[in-house]
Amino acid sequence: MLDAKTILEKVPKFAEALKVRHGAEWEALLQKTVTMMLSLGTNNSLNFENLSSIGNKALIGLADNDTMVSLNETVAAFKNLKHGNMYMLPGSKHPIETANVAVLSYILRNFAIQ
């Protein structure tokens, strides 16, 4: 479904939303996203060994109604970070647009000032 031509033809309102959100170059960004996702799937470059080498503090979040990533996968990734934090976003699905902005903002602000 991550094909700009198909999105333009089948779901033009979504195409317009992507253009508003990401600008005129949304199609190029979409293609880069496809490339990144395929690479992650093929090369598994976001593995536990790589996560454990991250020295910066990091925040991993999961929407409670996410169907793209499981709680077990998220917890496993979190546990492999040296300075990891994790949150569960209530009442949300995978797309960030479904998030309660006030709750997400609170979580991000608190993480930033730690």
Buried (B, 14 or more C-beta within 10 A) or exposed (E): EEEBEEBBEEEEEEBEBBBEEBEEEBBEBBEEEEEEEEEEEEEEEEEEEEBEEEEEEBBBBBBEEBEEBEEEEBEEBBEBBEEBBBBEBEEBBEEEEEBEEEBBEEBEEEBEEE
